[in-house]
Amino acid sequence: MIAYLIRRILYAVPILIGVNLLTFALFFVVNTPDDMARMQLGIKRVSPEAIEHWKMQHGYDKPLLYNAEAAGAGKFGDTIFFEKSASMFALDFGYSDDGRSISREIQTRMLPSLAIALPTFFVGLLVYLTFALLMTLFRATALDVAGVALCVVLMSISSLFYIIGGQFLASKLWHWVPISGYAGGVDGLRFIVLPVIIGIIGGVGASSRWYRTIFLEEINKDYVRTARAKGLSELNVLFRHILKNAMIPILTGVVVVIPLLFMGSLLTESFFGIPGLGSYTIDAINAQDFSVVRAMVFLGSLLYIVGLILTDVSYTLVDPRVRLGQ
């Protein structure tokens, strides 16, 4: 297992370099360092001297990927890409274009993101699995058909509709919770209740329908027929056998959500005014702050790779037949 983990970690290095290079290329195809300087200086007519001074202050006065004037390794090392990327592998994200520490911003904004994402994830997973098991239990009945139809309807509605509709009903019309904002401690519960509920409702359709498909694939297998032949009730078959054997595809789907637990939801945090990592990323994109965008993409890629490794390890907990070394 240790050899497997080391091998997977080594595989992650070229992946992170490739993701970082792709982000770098896409960003500078749209913007040049001169464009970034004009954006940050905030005026239309900027003197060439002011642009060059800003680029020198923020480390954008060098070639992007290749420095023909440098010697040896400096041809690739004395470039914007290397200087802006190498430190990230030590989790040193540097400073944003407005001078604030990106690492400190991430630490500060991670808690509001987790306050929304963790209850949405765990409560939502419980709701989705329960709904899917109910549809499986009453399969081929009117209740199952109605459940599938409800899932399709919920899948067809944009998440913006849930956000705007929830704010209008719960905040503006009924005055149950604040329409936006955030506060720490116990007082913050009233700010996160509505985003969590909307997040759960928005995922019911796609997740429950997908879990139902997984359960239906398991329900006609030989081990299920054997369990029924032994006299087990349908509930015991569902929870003791089908649910347990369906954990591998469920875990595989859960790993996709892991980066979102830390990165936050872009739309939810923006609409509800939550100072999390999602709104931080949106603000950086609007401000064309490459340092922040690059750091958030790198962090998301790193978390996704860590999630994949944890998923592979967790397979051994739910299926002893899985051997990580094979």
C-alpha positions in Angstrom: 0.0 0.0 0.0 2.8 2.4 0.8 4.5 1.8 -2.6 1.1 2.4 -4.2 0.6 5.7 -2.4 4.1 6.9 -3.3 3.5 6.0 -6.9 0.3 7.9 -7.0 1.9 11.0 -5.3 4.7 10.9 -7.9 2.0 10.7 -10.7 0.4 13.8 -9.2 3.4 16.0 -9.8 3.3 16.1 -13.7 -0.5 16.4 -13.5 -0.3 19.5 -11.4 2.4 21.0 -13.6 0.2 20.3 -16.7 -2.9 21.9 -15.0 -0.8 24.9 -14.0 0.7 25.3 -17.5 -2.8 25.1 -19.1 -4.2 27.6 -16.7 -1.3 29.9 -17.4 -1.6 29.6 -21.2 -5.4 30.2 -21.1 -5.1 33.2 -18.9 -2.4 34.9 -20.9 -4.1 34.2 -24.2 -6.9 36.4 -23.0 -4.8 39.0 -21.1 -1.3 40.3 -21.4 0.7 41.7 -18.5 0.0 45.2 -19.9 -3.8 44.5 -19.8 -3.5 43.4 -16.2 -1.5 46.5 -15.3 -4.2 48.8 -16.9 -7.0 46.8 -15.0 -5.2 47.1 -11.6 -4.3 50.8 -12.1 -7.9 51.5 -12.8 -7.6 54.2 -15.4 -8.0 54.1 -19.1 -5.0 56.2 -20.2 -2.0 54.9 -18.4 1.5 56.0 -19.2 4.0 53.3 -20.4 6.2 54.1 -17.5 3.4 53.4 -15.0 2.7 50.1 -16.7 6.3 49.0 -16.6 6.6 50.1 -13.0 3.5 47.9 -12.1 4.8 44.9 -14.0 8.2 45.2 -12.2 6.5 45.5 -8.8 4.4 42.3 -9.4 6.9 40.2 -11.3 5.4 40.4 -14.7 8.3 42.2 -16.4 9.9 38.9 -17.6 9.2 36.6 -20.5 6.2 34.3 -20.1 7.7 30.8 -20.6 11.1 31.1 -22.2 13.8 33.7 -21.6 16.2 33.8 -24.6 18.5 36.3 -23.0 19.2 34.1 -19.9 21.9 31.4 -19.7 21.5 27.8 -18.9 18.6 26.8 -16.7 17.6 30.5 -16.5 16.1 30.3 -19.9 13.1 28.5 -18.3 13.7 29.5 -14.6 13.9 33.3 -15.1 10.3 33.5 -16.5 6.9 34.5 -15.2 5.7 30.9 -15.3 8.5 29.4 -13.2 8.6 32.2 -10.6 4.8 32.2 -10.2 4.4 28.4 -10.1 7.4 26.8 -8.4 6.5 28.1 -4.9 3.0 26.7 -5.1 4.3 23.1 -4.7 5.4 24.2 -1.3 1.9 25.7 -0.7 3.3 29.2 -0.8 0.8 31.0 -3.0 2.4 34.4 -2.7 0.4 37.6 -2.9 -2.5 38.8 -5.0 -2.1 41.8 -7.3 -3.6 44.1 -4.6 -0.9 43.0 -2.2 -2.8 40.7 0.2 -1.4 37.3 1.2 -3.3 34.6 -0.8 -2.5 31.9 1.8 -4.0 34.0 4.6 -7.1 34.7 2.5 -7.5 31.0 1.9 -7.2 30.2 5.6 -9.7 33.0 6.5 -12.3 32.1 3.8 -12.1 28.3 4.2 -14.3 28.3 7.3 -17.3 30.0 5.7 -17.0 27.7 2.7 -16.9 24.6 5.0 -19.8 25.9 7.0 -21.9 25.7 3.9 -20.4 22.7 2.2 -20.1 20.2 5.0 -23.8 20.1 6.1 -24.9 20.3 2.5 -22.6 17.3 1.7 -23.5 15.0 4.6 -27.2 15.8 5.0 -27.6 15.8 1.2 -25.9 12.4 0.9 -28.2 11.0 3.5 -31.3 12.4 1.8 -30.2 11.3 -1.7 -29.4 7.7 -0.6 -32.7 7.4 1.4 -34.8 8.7 -1.5 -33.0 6.4 -3.9 -33.5 3.4 -1.6 -37.2 4.2 -1.3 -37.6 4.3 -5.1 -35.7 1.0 -5.3 -37.9 -0.6 -2.6 -41.1 0.4 -4.4 -39.6 -0.1 -7.9 -42.0 -0.5 -10.8 -44.8 1.1 -8.8 -46.6 4.4 -9.0 -44.4 5.7 -6.2 -41.2 4.8 -8.2 -42.5 6.5 -11.3 -43.5 9.6 -9.4 -40.1 9.7 -7.8 -38.2 9.4 -11.1 -40.5 12.1 -12.7 -39.7 14.4 -9.7 -36.0 13.8 -10.1 -36.2 14.6 -13.8 -38.1 17.8 -13.1 -35.6 18.9 -10.4 -32.7 18.1 -12.7 -34.2 20.3 -15.4 -34.4 23.4 -13.2 -31.4 25.7 -13.0 -29.7 26.1 -9.7 -30.2 29.9 -10.1 -33.9 29.3 -9.9 -33.5 27.6 -6.5 -31.3 30.4 -5.2 -33.4 33.3 -6.4 -36.7 31.6 -5.5 -35.4 30.6 -2.0 -34.3 34.2 -1.3 -37.6 35.6 -2.5 -39.8 33.2 -0.4 -37.7 32.6 2.7 -36.1 36.0 3.1 -38.1 38.7 1.3 -41.6 37.3 1.6 -41.6 35.4 4.8 -38.6 37.0 6.6 -37.4 33.7 8.1 -33.7 34.2 7.4 -31.5 37.1 6.1 -31.3 37.3 2.4 -27.5 37.5 2.4 -24.5 38.0 4.6 -22.4 35.9 7.1 -21.5 35.9 10.7 -19.3 33.7 12.8 -20.3 31.5 15.8 -23.8 30.5 16.7 -25.2 33.7 15.2 -24.0 32.5 11.8 -26.6 29.6 11.7 -29.3 31.9 10.4 -27.1 32.8 7.5 -26.3 29.3 6.4 -29.6 27.5 6.8 -31.1 28.7 3.5 -27.9 28.1 1.4 -27.7 24.6 2.8 -31.3 23.7 2.1 -31.1 25.1 -1.4 -27.9 23.1 -2.0 -29.6 19.9 -0.9 -32.7 20.5 -3.0 -30.7 21.4 -6.0 -28.9 18.0 -5.9 -31.8 15.7 -5.2 -32.7 15.1 -8.8 -29.4 14.1 -10.3 -27.9 12.3 -7.3 -31.0 10.3 -6.3 -31.6 9.2 -9.8 -28.0 8.1 -10.2 -28.0 6.2 -6.9 -31.3 4.5 -7.9 -29.6 3.3 -11.1 -26.7 1.9 -9.0 -29.1 0.0 -6.7 -31.2 -1.4 -9.5 -28.0 -2.8 -11.1 -27.3 -4.7 -7.9 -30.8 -5.8 -7.1 -30.9 -8.7 -9.6 -27.5 -10.2 -8.9 -27.0 -13.7 -7.5 -26.1 -12.7 -4.0 -29.4 -10.7 -3.7 -31.4 -13.7 -4.9 -29.6 -15.9 -2.4 -30.4 -13.5 0.4 -34.0 -13.5 -0.5 -34.0 -17.3 -0.7 -32.7 -17.4 2.9 -35.9 -15.5 4.0 -34.4 -12.0 4.6 -36.9 -9.2 4.3 -36.6 -6.7 1.4 -35.4 -4.0 3.9 -32.6 -6.2 5.1 -31.6 -7.0 1.6 -31.5 -3.3 0.7 -29.5 -2.1 3.7 -27.4 -5.1 4.6 -26.4 -6.3 1.1 -27.3 -3.9 -1.8 -26.2 -0.7 0.0 -22.9 -2.3 1.1 -22.1 -3.7 -2.3 -22.9 -0.4 -4.0 -20.5 1.6 -1.9 -17.7 1.5 -4.5 -19.5 3.4 -7.2 -20.9 5.7 -4.5 -17.5 6.4 -3.2 -16.2 7.1 -6.7 -19.0 9.7 -7.2 -18.3 11.3 -3.8 -14.7 12.1 -4.6 -15.9 14.6 -7.2 -17.4 16.7 -4.4 -14.3 16.7 -2.1 -12.7 19.8 -3.8 -16.0 21.6 -3.6 -16.0 21.1 0.2 -13.0 23.4 0.5 -13.3 25.5 -2.6 -16.9 26.5 -2.0 -19.8 27.0 -4.3 -19.2 29.9 -6.8 -22.9 30.7 -7.3 -24.1 30.1 -3.8 -21.5 32.2 -2.1 -21.8 35.0 -4.6 -25.6 35.3 -4.3 -25.7 35.0 -0.6 -22.7 37.3 0.1 -20.7 34.6 1.9 -17.0 35.5 2.2 -15.8 32.0 1.2 -13.4 30.7 -1.4 -16.0 30.5 -4.1 -16.8 34.3 -4.0 -13.0 34.9 -3.6 -12.4 33.1 -7.0 -15.3 35.0 -8.7 -13.9 38.3 -7.5 -10.4 37.4 -8.7 -11.7 36.4 -12.2 -13.6 39.7 -12.4 -10.5 41.6 -11.4 -8.3 39.6 -13.7 -6.0 38.7 -10.7 -4.0 35.9 -12.2 -2.2 35.1 -8.9 -5.4 34.3 -7.1 -7.0 32.4 -10.1 -3.8 30.3 -10.5 -3.7 29.5 -6.8 -7.4 28.4 -6.6 -7.0 26.2 -9.7 -3.9 24.6 -8.3 -5.6 24.1 -4.9 -8.6 22.5 -6.5 -6.5 20.2 -8.6 -4.5 19.2 -5.6 -7.6 18.4 -3.5 -9.1 16.4 -6.4 -5.9 14.2 -6.6 -5.9 13.8 -2.8 -9.6 12.7 -3.1 -8.8 10.1 -5.7 -6.1 8.6 -3.5 -8.4 8.5 -0.5 -11.1 6.9 -2.6 -8.7 4.2 -3.7 -7.7 3.6 -0.1 -11.3 3.5 1.1 -12.1 0.8 -1.4 -10.3 -1.7 0.8 -12.6 -0.8 3.7 -15.8 -1.6 1.7 -14.5 -4.4 -0.5 -11.7 -6.7 0.8 -11.2 -8.1 -2.7 -9.6 -4.8 -3.7 -5.8 -4.8 -3.5 -4.1 -1.5 -4.0 -0.9 -3.1 -5.2 -2.6 -4.8 -8.1 
